[in-house]
Amino acid sequence: MEKKLFDSELKVMEILWKQGEATAKEIAEELHRQVGWSKTTTYTVIKKCIEKGAIERREPNFICHALITKEEAQKYETNELIDKMYDGHPDKLIAALIGEKRLDKAAIMRLKELIDDL
């Protein structure tokens, strides 16, 4: 993935990541329930996702399918955060998380295992 997905686009993607694929109408109905979006708003966001190459549209019935995985989007967002806020140093991000005591013992153990595996 080369382009940033905005929060609104991620809402659409979350539905597709959970369901695999859905019609634009189904996505619109779900986002209306979740956040009160109109059908027009949802269709506009779907169109932006298609233009970015994140979603593929198939006929009949305007079926949408994610072309990127959640893991790919997470990797992009994480790298962007590291570059933007931590000068490209992932260790600074980890230090910030540890410094804020946002990691419990289980998370710290998983990090140790990951480091040992490297």
Disulfide bonds with the S-S distance in Angstrom:
none
